[in-house]
């Protein structure tokens, strides 16, 4: 059985891997403390694909099962009904989900950092990427909070859920990092679906308060949007971010264990690419 799983892992892993995500560039903002991150081409980001990687190993199946259980449970509790949502319901959903989405990257980065210290080896870029992912999800949260602050019930639910999720995901990462990354990738697949549905509802006129809403100055600065950008452009950028997280976490999960614990350099180094292109502001 182990031999079969190893063959599957090697089959999925490719050193020539390229992520399936929109065109973008990376800008090093010397006036900001934030990590360099993708600045999406909005025209390309309009065509983000909804994809699903079929579970092939038992770890994949476990990760997918846990994700589905969490999604179904939260959808039931929050009353999520695609096509029948309003701005208030979407805001509540997005605010809560982004408070959870910002956790995995930070835990993964911390685990990689500690492993690097214990093993006396370089990390190869994983730590920076995972921490940037966590910061990016937090930026999503801050963007939605600029529209509305949640009430006391939502805040209490966030606190309880965060503590539970931190404990569960930390244990998962300690036991099987590949399962943890696959789990996150499946979550991001669902996030792409959710934001695609939001955009559809917005374009269908079901969210009238957001049709002409302008993007906040902070969102314009963070995603490098045009000065006259609308809230729809922000959602397009957020969905592209989730697409990126989906692609990278599936890739991390595909890397065989022996490569995972060694010094593995990311094939797509955002920092190196930005420096080569001299894209600094």
C-alpha positions as semicolon CSV with decimal commas, in nm:
position;residue;x (nm);y (nm);z (nm)
1;X;0,000;0,000;0,000
2;X;0,277;0,244;0,089
3;X;0,445;0,172;-0,243
4;X;0,124;0,252;-0,430
5;X;0,077;0,578;-0,241
6;X;0,437;0,672;-0,308
7;X;0,388;0,615;-0,682
8;X;0,079;0,836;-0,679
9;X;0,268;1,111;-0,498
10;X;0,554;1,095;-0,748
11;X;0,305;1,096;-1,034
12;X;0,138;1,414;-0,907
13;X;0,466;1,592;-0,833
14;X;0,644;1,775;-1,112
15;X;0,942;2,006;-1,094
16;X;0,802;2,184;-1,399
17;X;0,475;2,262;-1,223
18;X;0,304;2,587;-1,315
19;X;0,003;2,720;-1,121
20;X;-0,329;2,762;-1,303
21;X;-0,401;3,119;-1,202
22;X;-0,453;3,461;-1,365
23;X;-0,177;3,676;-1,508
24;X;-0,010;3,895;-1,248
25;X;0,300;4,076;-1,140
26;X;0,462;4,112;-0,801
27;X;0,552;4,454;-0,666
28;X;0,788;4,523;-0,381
29;X;0,644;4,825;-0,205
30;X;0,930;4,980;-0,013
31;X;0,687;5,203;0,177
32;X;0,481;4,913;0,314
33;X;0,547;4,653;0,581
34;X;0,334;4,400;0,393
35;X;0,475;4,102;0,206
36;X;0,512;4,127;-0,172
37;X;0,200;3,975;-0,327
38;X;0,035;3,932;-0,667
39;X;-0,113;4,233;-0,842
40;X;-0,370;4,072;-1,068
41;X;-0,450;4,160;-1,424
42;X;-0,825;4,220;-1,387
43;X;-0,908;4,109;-1,740
44;X;-0,729;3,778;-1,685
45;X;-0,877;3,742;-1,336
46;X;-1,229;3,757;-1,482
47;X;-1,176;3,406;-1,616
48;X;-1,064;3,219;-1,304
49;X;-1,143;2,851;-1,342
50;X;-1,343;2,652;-1,088
51;X;-1,139;2,336;-1,053
52;X;-1,141;2,028;-0,834
53;X;-0,858;1,785;-0,774
54;X;-1,004;1,439;-0,726
55;X;-0,885;1,270;-0,403
56;X;-0,647;0,988;-0,491
57;X;-0,494;0,875;-0,163
58;X;-0,644;0,806;0,177
59;X;-0,496;1,130;0,303
60;X;-0,664;1,317;0,018
61;X;-0,993;1,148;0,097
62;X;-0,962;1,237;0,465
63;X;-0,881;1,601;0,385
64;X;-1,176;1,623;0,146
65;X;-1,412;1,457;0,394
66;X;-1,316;1,697;0,676
67;X;-1,355;1,996;0,445
68;X;-1,698;1,880;0,328
69;X;-1,817;1,824;0,684
70;X;-1,709;2,174;0,785
71;X;-1,862;2,333;0,478
72;X;-2,198;2,156;0,507
73;X;-2,215;2,236;0,879
74;X;-2,139;2,605;0,834
75;X;-2,370;2,638;0,534
76;X;-2,653;2,498;0,746
77;X;-2,577;2,719;1,046
78;X;-2,536;3,035;0,840
79;X;-2,828;2,972;0,606
80;X;-2,616;2,995;0,292
81;X;-2,837;2,962;-0,015
82;X;-2,662;3,039;-0,347
83;X;-2,863;3,282;-0,555
84;X;-3,075;3,392;-0,258
85;X;-2,819;3,593;-0,062
86;X;-2,816;3,966;0,007
87;X;-2,529;4,199;0,094
88;X;-2,571;4,153;0,470
89;X;-2,564;3,773;0,451
90;X;-2,260;3,774;0,222
91;X;-2,075;4,013;0,451
92;X;-2,140;3,799;0,757
93;X;-2,029;3,488;0,572
94;X;-1,713;3,641;0,425
95;X;-1,607;3,806;0,751
96;X;-1,635;3,481;0,943
97;X;-1,466;3,265;0,679
98;X;-1,173;3,504;0,641
99;X;-1,107;3,495;1,016
100;X;-1,056;3,119;0,974
101;X;-0,879;3,134;0,637
102;X;-0,599;3,343;0,787
103;X;-0,500;3,064;1,028
104;X;-0,351;2,780;0,814
105;X;-0,078;2,986;0,649
106;X;0,048;3,117;0,980
107;X;0,050;2,773;1,142
108;X;0,220;2,621;0,839
109;X;0,480;2,896;0,835
110;X;0,546;2,852;1,207
111;X;0,582;2,475;1,170
112;X;0,824;2,514;0,881
113;X;1,019;2,775;1,076
114;X;1,053;2,547;1,378
115;X;1,150;2,254;1,156
116;X;1,419;2,465;0,992
117;X;1,558;2,554;1,334
118;X;1,554;2,192;1,454
119;X;1,700;2,043;1,139
120;X;1,957;2,323;1,091
121;X;1,851;2,354;0,727
122;X;1,723;2,628;0,501
123;X;1,353;2,630;0,423
124;X;1,360;2,713;0,053
125;X;1,089;2,980;0,051
126;X;0,799;2,797;0,213
127;X;0,790;3,010;0,528
128;X;0,764;3,340;0,342
129;X;0,499;3,210;0,106
130;X;0,280;3,070;0,385
131;X;0,307;3,385;0,596
132;X;0,219;3,596;0,292
133;X;-0,084;3,373;0,240
134;X;-0,195;3,435;0,599
135;X;-0,148;3,810;0,563
136;X;-0,336;3,807;0,235
137;X;-0,637;3,638;0,396
138;X;-0,624;3,894;0,678
139;X;-0,632;4,168;0,417
140;X;-0,952;4,015;0,280
141;X;-1,101;4,039;0,628
142;X;-0,993;4,400;0,673
143;X;-1,149;4,486;0,337
144;X;-1,488;4,347;0,438
145;X;-1,464;4,509;0,782
146;X;-1,432;4,848;0,612
147;X;-1,793;4,798;0,499
148;X;-1,943;4,674;0,825
149;X;-1,835;4,563;1,170
150;X;-1,984;4,235;1,299
151;X;-2,212;4,219;1,603
152;X;-2,136;4,062;1,940
153;X;-2,280;3,720;1,848
154;X;-2,061;3,692;1,538
155;X;-1,756;3,804;1,738
156;X;-1,814;3,537;2,002
157;X;-1,865;3,273;1,734
158;X;-1,539;3,382;1,570
159;X;-1,346;3,347;1,897
160;X;-1,484;3,000;1,966
161;X;-1,429;2,882;1,608
162;X;-1,077;3,019;1,591
163;X;-0,962;2,840;1,905
164;X;-1,116;2,514;1,781
165;X;-0,971;2,547;1,434
166;X;-0,623;2,637;1,558
167;X;-0,612;2,327;1,778
168;X;-0,742;2,097;1,506
169;X;-0,527;2,231;1,223
170;X;-0,211;2,237;1,433
171;X;-0,261;1,871;1,520
172;X;-0,327;1,789;1,154
173;X;-0,009;1,968;1,045
174;X;0,199;1,792;1,309
175;X;0,068;1,450;1,204
176;X;0,063;1,501;0,827
177;X;0,163;1,830;0,659
178;X;0,059;1,695;0,319
179;X;-0,292;1,625;0,447
180;X;-0,306;1,973;0,599
181;X;-0,211;2,140;0,272
182;X;-0,458;1,927;0,076
183;X;-0,730;2,026;0,323
184;X;-0,653;2,394;0,271
185;X;-0,649;2,347;-0,105
186;X;-0,998;2,194;-0,091
187;X;-1,115;2,485;0,124
188;X;-0,979;2,725;-0,135
189;X;-1,163;2,539;-0,411
190;X;-1,483;2,617;-0,221
191;X;-1,377;2,978;-0,167
192;X;-1,337;3,025;-0,542
193;X;-1,690;2,886;-0,587
194;X;-1,832;3,120;-0,322
195;X;-1,676;3,434;-0,470
196;X;-1,778;3,326;-0,820
197;X;-2,139;3,297;-0,697
198;X;-2,109;3,638;-0,530
199;X;-1,993;3,792;-0,857
200;X;-2,278;3,624;-1,044
201;X;-2,533;3,761;-0,797
202;X;-2,373;4,104;-0,826
203;X;-2,386;4,098;-1,207
204;X;-2,747;3,971;-1,197
205;X;-2,854;4,274;-0,995
206;X;-2,925;4,081;-0,675
207;X;-2,682;4,295;-0,472
208;X;-2,786;4,650;-0,570
209;X;-2,601;4,826;-0,286
210;X;-2,269;4,695;-0,420
211;X;-2,325;4,763;-0,790
212;X;-2,176;5,114;-0,786
213;X;-1,980;5,090;-0,460
214;X;-1,628;5,223;-0,497
215;X;-1,325;5,027;-0,379
216;X;-1,173;5,156;-0,057
217;X;-0,841;5,346;-0,083
218;X;-0,666;5,068;0,111
219;X;-0,796;4,800;-0,127
220;X;-0,689;5,007;-0,428
221;X;-0,340;5,041;-0,284
222;X;-0,305;4,677;-0,178
223;X;-0,421;4,520;-0,507
224;X;-0,285;4,795;-0,731
225;X;-0,632;4,872;-0,868
226;X;-0,725;5,171;-1,088
227;X;-0,813;5,485;-0,892
228;X;-1,177;5,453;-1,004
229;X;-1,205;5,081;-0,921
230;X;-1,532;4,947;-0,787
231;X;-1,603;4,691;-0,518
232;X;-1,653;4,432;-0,792
233;X;-1,286;4,472;-0,887
234;X;-1,193;4,400;-0,526
235;X;-1,395;4,077;-0,529
236;X;-1,227;3,980;-0,858
237;X;-0,887;4,027;-0,689
238;X;-0,990;3,837;-0,377
239;X;-1,111;3,544;-0,586
240;X;-0,780;3,543;-0,774
241;X;-0,599;3,531;-0,438
242;X;-0,802;3,227;-0,337
243;X;-0,721;3,065;-0,672
244;X;-0,351;3,117;-0,599
245;X;-0,383;2,961;-0,253
246;X;-0,568;2,666;-0,407
247;X;-0,294;2,603;-0,661
248;X;-0,002;2,635;-0,422
249;X;-0,152;2,422;-0,146
250;X;-0,236;2,144;-0,390
251;X;0,123;2,167;-0,510
252;X;0,261;2,150;-0,155
253;X;0,046;1,844;-0,090
254;X;0,174;1,676;-0,408
255;X;0,540;1,707;-0,308
256;X;0,667;1,370;-0,176
257;X;0,753;1,353;0,192
258;X;1,128;1,322;0,135
259;X;1,121;1,638;-0,075
260;X;0,896;1,811;0,177
261;X;1,141;1,776;0,466
262;X;1,443;1,866;0,257
263;X;1,543;2,211;0,137
264;X;1,286;2,255;-0,139
265;X;1,295;2,576;-0,335
266;X;0,962;2,699;-0,470
267;X;0,953;2,670;-0,847
268;X;0,771;2,999;-0,868
269;X;0,958;3,239;-0,642
270;X;0,755;3,556;-0,623
271;X;1,039;3,750;-0,469
272;X;1,297;3,645;-0,728
273;X;1,060;3,723;-1,013
274;X;0,984;4,068;-0,876
275;X;1,351;4,149;-0,825
276;X;1,442;4,030;-1,176
277;X;1,175;4,253;-1,327
278;X;1,273;4,538;-1,093
279;X;0,909;4,595;-1,006
280;X;0,944;4,822;-0,708
281;X;0,747;5,123;-0,593
